[in-house]
Amino acid sequence: MRRSEFAELADHVFGSSLARTYTHDLVLEVLEEVGGLTAAEALERGVAVRAVWTALCEAMEVPESARWEIPVEQRRR
């Protein structure tokens, strides 16, 4: 997973405004490797993008079925 995919999924799942807020302000405690960091901080420290995405989704209780797929008609071009 690339950071661009993270951003696209976050925008899709949370909406662009909330995605930015959650990424920069929400301290993640769910997974050990990102505990005590925001998603943005974890990404800057080199934590695997997929682990950060999973931690953010867990923190926000996003169902597994809504985490990984953006409908074709809603994808960025």
N, CA, C and O atoms as a Tinker XYZ file with bonds, in Angstrom:
   308  protein
     1  N      0.847000   -1.178000    0.000000    73     2
     2  CA     0.000000    0.000000    0.000000    64     1     3
     3  C      0.888000    1.234000    0.000000    63     2     4     5
     4  O      1.852000    1.318000    0.760000    81     3
     5  N      0.554000    2.189000   -0.858000    73     3     6
     6  CA     1.319000    3.442000   -0.940000    64     5     7
     7  C      0.591000    4.531000   -0.165000    63     6     8     9
     8  O     -0.593000    4.411000    0.147000    81     7
     9  N      1.325000    5.595000    0.137000    73     7    10
    10  CA     0.721000    6.720000    0.856000    64     9    11
    11  C     -0.409000    7.361000    0.049000    63    10    12    13
    12  O     -1.391000    7.839000    0.618000    81    11
    13  N     -0.267000    7.370000   -1.263000    73    11    14
    14  CA    -1.341000    7.935000   -2.090000    64    13    15
    15  C     -2.612000    7.096000   -1.964000    63    14    16    17
    16  O     -3.715000    7.644000   -1.959000    81    15
    17  N     -2.470000    5.779000   -1.862000    73    15    18
    18  CA    -3.633000    4.914000   -1.661000    64    17    19
    19  C     -4.255000    5.163000   -0.285000    63    18    20    21
    20  O     -5.477000    5.180000   -0.139000    81    19
    21  N     -3.399000    5.355000    0.715000    73    19    22
    22  CA    -3.882000    5.690000    2.058000    64    21    23
    23  C     -4.751000    6.945000    1.999000    63    22    24    25
    24  O     -5.865000    6.962000    2.522000    81    23
    25  N     -4.237000    7.988000    1.362000    73    23    26
    26  CA    -4.968000    9.258000    1.276000    64    25    27
    27  C     -6.281000    9.086000    0.528000    63    26    28    29
    28  O     -7.306000    9.630000    0.939000    81    27
    29  N     -6.260000    8.336000   -0.563000    73    27    30
    30  CA    -7.472000    8.133000   -1.350000    64    29    31
    31  C     -8.519000    7.345000   -0.558000    63    30    32    33
    32  O     -9.699000    7.697000   -0.562000    81    31
    33  N     -8.086000    6.287000    0.116000    73    31    34
    34  CA    -9.015000    5.506000    0.934000    64    33    35
    35  C     -9.556000    6.334000    2.091000    63    34    36    37
    36  O    -10.750000    6.272000    2.386000    81    35
    37  N     -8.704000    7.105000    2.749000    73    35    38
    38  CA    -9.148000    7.934000    3.867000    64    37    39
    39  C    -10.201000    8.939000    3.406000    63    38    40    41
    40  O    -11.217000    9.129000    4.074000    81    39
    41  N     -9.960000    9.576000    2.273000    73    39    42
    42  CA   -10.934000   10.521000    1.728000    64    41    43
    43  C    -12.263000    9.819000    1.432000    63    42    44    45
    44  O    -13.335000   10.363000    1.698000    81    43
    45  N    -12.182000    8.622000    0.887000    73    43    46
    46  CA   -13.391000    7.881000    0.544000    64    45    47
    47  C    -14.147000    7.448000    1.809000    63    46    48    49
    48  O    -15.363000    7.624000    1.890000    81    47
    49  N    -13.451000    6.895000    2.774000    73    47    50
    50  CA   -14.091000    6.339000    3.960000    64    49    51
    51  C    -14.607000    7.428000    4.900000    63    50    52    53
    52  O    -15.709000    7.313000    5.437000    81    51
    53  N    -13.807000    8.495000    5.101000    73    51    54
    54  CA   -14.159000    9.502000    6.101000    64    53    55
    55  C    -14.638000   10.829000    5.515000    63    54    56    57
    56  O    -15.209000   11.651000    6.231000    81    55
    57  N    -14.411000   11.043000    4.222000    73    55    58
    58  CA   -14.644000   12.361000    3.630000    64    57    59
    59  C    -13.360000   13.166000    3.789000    63    58    60    61
    60  O    -12.619000   12.955000    4.748000    81    59
    61  N    -13.085000   14.078000    2.873000    73    59    62
    62  CA   -11.772000   14.732000    2.846000    64    61    63
    63  C    -11.478000   15.551000    4.102000    63    62    64    65
    64  O    -10.348000   15.519000    4.590000    81    63
    65  N    -12.440000   16.270000    4.633000    73    63    66
    66  CA   -12.187000   17.086000    5.826000    64    65    67
    67  C    -11.899000   16.226000    7.043000    63    66    68    69
    68  O    -10.925000   16.462000    7.758000    81    67
    69  N    -12.739000   15.231000    7.280000    73    67    70
    70  CA   -12.503000   14.363000    8.437000    64    69    71
    71  C    -11.252000   13.519000    8.260000    63    70    72    73
    72  O    -10.555000   13.239000    9.235000    81    71
    73  N    -10.958000   13.113000    7.041000    73    71    74
    74  CA    -9.740000   12.330000    6.802000    64    73    75
    75  C     -8.516000   13.111000    7.251000    63    74    76    77
    76  O     -7.644000   12.560000    7.922000    81    75
    77  N     -8.440000   14.384000    6.890000    73    75    78
    78  CA    -7.308000   15.220000    7.319000    64    77    79
    79  C     -7.271000   15.366000    8.835000    63    78    80    81
    80  O     -6.209000   15.281000    9.451000    81    79
    81  N     -8.439000   15.586000    9.426000    73    79    82
    82  CA    -8.505000   15.738000   10.884000    64    81    83
    83  C     -8.062000   14.466000   11.581000    63    82    84    85
    84  O     -7.219000   14.514000   12.477000    81    83
    85  N     -8.614000   13.331000   11.184000    73    83    86
    86  CA    -8.259000   12.063000   11.818000    64    85    87
    87  C     -6.783000   11.730000   11.611000    63    86    88    89
    88  O     -6.128000   11.237000   12.530000    81    87
    89  N     -6.265000   11.988000   10.444000    73    87    90
    90  CA    -4.875000   11.662000   10.138000    64    89    91
    91  C     -3.899000   12.502000   10.959000    63    90    92    93
    92  O     -2.855000   12.008000   11.384000    81    91
    93  N     -4.237000   13.760000   11.179000    73    91    94
    94  CA    -3.304000   14.669000   11.852000    64    93    95
    95  C     -3.570000   14.867000   13.341000    63    94    96    97
    96  O     -2.667000   15.280000   14.069000    81    95
    97  N     -4.773000   14.585000   13.810000    73    95    98
    98  CA    -5.116000   14.898000   15.201000    64    97    99
    99  C     -5.418000   13.694000   16.085000    63    98   100   101
   100  O     -5.222000   13.761000   17.299000    81    99
   101  N     -5.889000   12.602000   15.505000    73    99   102
   102  CA    -6.283000   11.445000   16.294000    64   101   103
   103  C     -5.060000   10.607000   16.674000    63   102   104   105
   104  O     -4.353000   10.096000   15.806000    81   103
   105  N     -4.823000   10.472000   17.971000    73   103   106
   106  CA    -3.708000    9.649000   18.444000    64   105   107
   107  C     -4.176000    8.200000   18.443000    63   106   108   109
   108  O     -5.193000    7.860000   19.047000    81   107
   109  N     -3.422000    7.360000   17.757000    73   107   110
   110  CA    -3.779000    5.949000   17.592000    64   109   111
   111  C     -3.172000    5.113000   18.708000    63   110   112   113
   112  O     -1.992000    5.252000   19.030000    81   111
   113  N     -3.970000    4.261000   19.285000    73   111   114
   114  CA    -3.517000    3.397000   20.370000    64   113   115
   115  C     -3.723000    1.921000   20.062000    63   114   116   117
   116  O     -3.360000    1.059000   20.863000    81   115
   117  N     -4.297000    1.631000   18.916000    73   115   118
   118  CA    -4.773000    0.280000   18.636000    64   117   119
   119  C     -3.644000   -0.723000   18.383000    63   118   120   121
   120  O     -3.645000   -1.804000   18.971000    81   119
   121  N     -2.703000   -0.394000   17.538000    73   119   122
   122  CA    -1.619000   -1.310000   17.213000    64   121   123
   123  C     -0.317000   -0.830000   17.839000    63   122   124   125
   124  O     -0.042000    0.369000   17.874000    81   123
   125  N      0.464000   -1.750000   18.322000    73   123   126
   126  CA     1.696000   -1.416000   19.041000    64   125   127
   127  C      2.629000   -0.507000   18.247000    63   126   128   129
   128  O      3.184000    0.439000   18.805000    81   127
   129  N      2.809000   -0.777000   16.956000    73   127   130
   130  CA     3.779000   -0.011000   16.181000    64   129   131
   131  C      3.372000    1.437000   15.926000    63   130   132   133
   132  O      4.209000    2.251000   15.535000    81   131
   133  N      2.096000    1.771000   16.142000    73   131   134
   134  CA     1.671000    3.165000   15.966000    64   133   135
   135  C      1.128000    3.772000   17.255000    63   134   136   137
   136  O      0.664000    4.912000   17.249000    81   135
   137  N      1.176000    3.038000   18.346000    73   135   138
   138  CA     0.632000    3.508000   19.605000    64   137   139
   139  C      1.230000    4.840000   20.040000    63   138   140   141
   140  O      2.450000    5.002000   20.061000    81   139
   141  N      0.370000    5.788000   20.386000    73   139   142
   142  CA     0.808000    7.088000   20.868000    64   141   143
   143  C      1.138000    8.090000   19.776000    63   142   144   145
   144  O      1.566000    9.206000   20.070000    81   143
   145  N      0.946000    7.711000   18.524000    73   143   146
   146  CA     1.232000    8.598000   17.390000    64   145   147
   147  C     -0.042000    8.858000   16.604000    63   146   148   149
   148  O     -0.978000    8.060000   16.637000    81   147
   149  N     -0.068000    9.966000   15.907000    73   147   150
   150  CA    -1.131000   10.167000   14.919000    64   149   151
   151  C     -0.735000    9.388000   13.672000    63   150   152   153
   152  O      0.410000    8.953000   13.541000    81   151
   153  N     -1.671000    9.216000   12.771000    73   151   154
   154  CA    -1.358000    8.523000   11.518000    64   153   155
   155  C     -0.264000    9.267000   10.760000    63   154   156   157
   156  O      0.654000    8.647000   10.222000    81   155
   157  N     -0.358000   10.591000   10.717000    73   155   158
   158  CA     0.656000   11.389000   10.010000    64   157   159
   159  C      2.035000   11.194000   10.634000    63   158   160   161
   160  O      3.025000   11.050000    9.916000    81   159
   161  N      2.106000   11.188000   11.961000    73   159   162
   162  CA     3.391000   10.988000   12.643000    64   161   163
   163  C      3.944000    9.597000   12.374000    63   162   164   165
   164  O      5.138000    9.435000   12.124000    81   163
   165  N      3.079000    8.600000   12.427000    73   163   166
   166  CA     3.514000    7.224000   12.170000    64   165   167
   167  C      4.063000    7.076000   10.757000    63   166   168   169
   168  O      5.088000    6.428000   10.548000    81   167
   169  N      3.379000    7.679000    9.786000    73   167   170
   170  CA     3.860000    7.606000    8.406000    64   169   171
   171  C      5.205000    8.307000    8.267000    63   170   172   173
   172  O      6.091000    7.803000    7.577000    81   171
   173  N      5.371000    9.444000    8.902000    73   171   174
   174  CA     6.644000   10.175000    8.843000    64   173   175
   175  C      7.780000    9.390000    9.482000    63   174   176   177
   176  O      8.931000    9.524000    9.067000    81   175
   177  N      7.477000    8.581000   10.474000    73   175   178
   178  CA     8.502000    7.766000   11.146000    64   177   179
   179  C      8.772000    6.459000   10.423000    63   178   180   181
   180  O      9.593000    5.655000   10.866000    81   179
   181  N      8.087000    6.249000    9.317000    73   179   182
   182  CA     8.374000    5.074000    8.501000    64   181   183
   183  C      7.585000    3.828000    8.844000    63   182   184   185
   184  O      7.918000    2.739000    8.376000    81   183
   185  N      6.547000    3.965000    9.649000    73   183   186
   186  CA     5.692000    2.805000    9.935000    64   185   187
   187  C      4.994000    2.408000    8.634000    63   186   188   189
   188  O      4.600000    3.267000    7.845000    81   187
   189  N      4.850000    1.133000    8.424000    73   187   190
   190  CA     4.223000    0.631000    7.201000    64   189   191
   191  C      2.847000    1.264000    7.006000    63   190   192   193
   192  O      2.042000    1.335000    7.935000    81   191
   193  N      2.596000    1.719000    5.789000    73   191   194
   194  CA     1.352000    2.429000    5.473000    64   193   195
   195  C      0.147000    1.549000    5.782000    63   194   196   197
   196  O     -0.843000    2.028000    6.334000    81   195
   197  N      0.221000    0.287000    5.439000    73   195   198
   198  CA    -0.891000   -0.634000    5.685000    64   197   199
   199  C     -1.188000   -0.745000    7.181000    63   198   200   201
   200  O     -2.354000   -0.803000    7.571000    81   199
   201  N     -0.163000   -0.776000    8.016000    73   199   202
   202  CA    -0.351000   -0.855000    9.471000    64   201   203
   203  C     -1.017000    0.411000    9.994000    63   202   204   205
   204  O     -1.875000    0.343000   10.874000    81   203
   205  N     -0.631000    1.549000    9.466000    73   203   206
   206  CA    -1.230000    2.816000    9.883000    64   205   207
   207  C     -2.702000    2.857000    9.463000    63   206   208   209
   208  O     -3.563000    3.257000   10.247000    81   207
   209  N     -2.985000    2.447000    8.241000    73   207   210
   210  CA    -4.369000    2.426000    7.760000    64   209   211
   211  C     -5.217000    1.502000    8.628000    63   210   212   213
   212  O     -6.330000    1.860000    9.012000    81   211
   213  N     -4.702000    0.326000    8.936000    73   211   214
   214  CA    -5.424000   -0.628000    9.775000    64   213   215
   215  C     -5.686000   -0.037000   11.153000    63   214   216   217
   216  O     -6.788000   -0.169000   11.685000    81   215
   217  N     -4.688000    0.610000   11.733000    73   215   218
   218  CA    -4.841000    1.217000   13.057000    64   217   219
   219  C     -5.891000    2.323000   13.039000    63   218   220   221
   220  O     -6.703000    2.424000   13.959000    81   219
   221  N     -5.878000    3.146000   12.003000    73   219   222
   222  CA    -6.864000    4.222000   11.885000    64   221   223
   223  C     -8.271000    3.645000   11.748000    63   222   224   225
   224  O     -9.208000    4.121000   12.390000    81   223
   225  N     -8.413000    2.627000   10.918000    73   223   226
   226  CA    -9.721000    1.996000   10.744000    64   225   227
   227  C    -10.205000    1.337000   12.032000    63   226   228   229
   228  O    -11.386000    1.424000   12.368000    81   227
   229  N     -9.315000    0.691000   12.740000    73   227   230
   230  CA    -9.680000    0.075000   14.018000    64   229   231
   231  C    -10.123000    1.135000   15.016000    63   230   232   233
   232  O    -11.126000    0.960000   15.708000    81   231
   233  N     -9.382000    2.228000   15.090000    73   231   234
   234  CA    -9.710000    3.300000   16.028000    64   233   235
   235  C    -11.076000    3.905000   15.741000    63   234   236   237
   236  O    -11.801000    4.286000   16.660000    81   235
   237  N    -11.423000    3.992000   14.457000    73   235   238
   238  CA   -12.688000    4.600000   14.055000    64   237   239
   239  C    -13.792000    3.560000   13.833000    63   238   240   241
   240  O    -14.889000    3.890000   13.382000    81   239
   241  N    -13.486000    2.307000   14.154000    73   239   242
   242  CA   -14.443000    1.203000   14.038000    64   241   243
   243  C    -15.048000    1.084000   12.633000    63   242   244   245
   244  O    -16.250000    0.879000   12.468000    81   243
   245  N    -14.179000    1.218000   11.635000    73   243   246
   246  CA   -14.600000    1.044000   10.244000    64   245   247
   247  C    -14.690000   -0.454000    9.979000    63   246   248   249
   248  O    -13.718000   -1.175000   10.205000    81   247
   249  N    -15.833000   -0.937000    9.505000    73   247   250
   250  CA   -15.951000   -2.372000    9.225000    64   249   251
   251  C    -14.962000   -2.812000    8.145000    63   250   252   253
   252  O    -14.634000   -2.054000    7.232000    81   251
   253  N    -14.508000   -4.023000    8.269000    73   251   254
   254  CA   -13.548000   -4.577000    7.304000    64   253   255
   255  C    -14.042000   -4.430000    5.868000    63   254   256   257
   256  O    -13.251000   -4.175000    4.960000    81   255
   257  N    -15.323000   -4.587000    5.666000    73   255   258
   258  CA   -15.884000   -4.521000    4.319000    64   257   259
   259  C    -15.806000   -3.125000    3.702000    63   258   260   261
   260  O    -15.937000   -2.985000    2.486000    81   259
   261  N    -15.597000   -2.103000    4.507000    73   259   262
   262  CA   -15.558000   -0.720000    4.000000    64   261   263
   263  C    -14.146000   -0.157000    3.923000    63   262   264   265
   264  O    -13.977000    1.011000    3.576000    81   263
   265  N    -13.141000   -0.941000    4.232000    73   263   266
   266  CA   -11.776000   -0.424000    4.349000    64   265   267
   267  C    -10.959000   -0.412000    3.064000    63   266   268   269
   268  O    -10.081000    0.437000    2.918000    81   267
   269  N    -11.209000   -1.302000    2.147000    73   267   270
   270  CA   -10.237000   -1.557000    1.094000    64   269   271
   271  C    -10.689000   -1.282000   -0.317000    63   270   272   273
   272  O     -9.854000   -1.303000   -1.221000    81   271
   273  N    -11.934000   -1.029000   -0.558000    73   271   274
   274  CA   -12.397000   -0.912000   -1.936000    64   273   275
   275  C    -13.115000    0.407000   -2.171000    63   274   276   277
   276  O    -14.028000    0.774000   -1.431000    81   275
   277  N    -12.697000    1.099000   -3.194000    73   275   278
   278  CA   -13.373000    2.314000   -3.645000    64   277   279
   279  C    -14.066000    1.950000   -4.950000    63   278   280   281
   280  O    -13.417000    1.468000   -5.878000    81   279
   281  N    -15.373000    2.174000   -5.035000    73   279   282
   282  CA   -16.062000    1.876000   -6.288000    64   281   283
   283  C    -15.393000    2.583000   -7.467000    63   282   284   285
   284  O    -14.927000    3.715000   -7.335000    81   283
   285  N    -15.349000    1.924000   -8.596000    73   283   286
   286  CA   -14.659000    2.441000   -9.775000    64   285   287
   287  C    -15.104000    3.853000  -10.112000    63   286   288   289
   288  O    -14.269000    4.706000  -10.414000    81   287
   289  N    -16.399000    4.115000  -10.066000    73   287   290
   290  CA   -16.907000    5.436000  -10.431000    64   289   291
   291  C    -16.508000    6.541000   -9.450000    63   290   292   293
   292  O    -16.655000    7.723000   -9.761000    81   291
   293  N    -16.006000    6.170000   -8.273000    73   291   294
   294  CA   -15.613000    7.159000   -7.278000    64   293   295
   295  C    -14.088000    7.318000   -7.171000    63   294   296   297
   296  O    -13.606000    8.147000   -6.399000    81   295
   297  N    -13.352000    6.551000   -7.921000    73   295   298
   298  CA   -11.885000    6.623000   -7.854000    64   297   299
   299  C    -11.375000    7.901000   -8.488000    63   298   300   301
   300  O    -11.969000    8.445000   -9.419000    81   299
   301  N    -10.241000    8.368000   -7.949000    73   299   302
   302  CA    -9.577000    9.536000   -8.540000    64   301   303
   303  C     -9.031000    9.158000   -9.897000    63   302   304   305
   304  O     -8.662000    8.007000  -10.132000    81   303
   305  N     -8.984000   10.094000  -10.755000    73   303   306
   306  CA    -8.447000    9.828000  -12.103000    64   305   307
   307  C     -7.098000   10.448000  -12.265000    63   306   308
   308  O     -6.489000   10.332000  -13.329000    81   307
